């Protein structure tokens, strides 16, 4: 549950989303659902995740499936933290 809260915080802060108006559950769709999440924002989110979790996400790991939902993003983080 801790990773979920940390990912929520990263997304809210990086995308400048209003936490009172945006709910980010594990099932929340990201790409195509959150207008602020464009290609430039994806880079910012990846950078923030790498720094926060002290992981390296390879270019070939960044795709639409990774950013499909909050859960798919968490799955990548968990995979990188616990190989």
PEUR-V766143 format. One record per helix or strand of 3 or more residues. SS is the DSSP state (alpha for helix, beta for strand). FROM is the first residue (numbers start at 1). TO is the last residue. If there is no record, write none. Layout:
ss->SS from->FROM to->TO
ss->SS from->FROM to->TO
//
This chain:
ss->alpha from->2 to->14
ss->alpha from->39 to->53
ss->alpha from->59 to->61
ss->alpha from->70 to->81
//
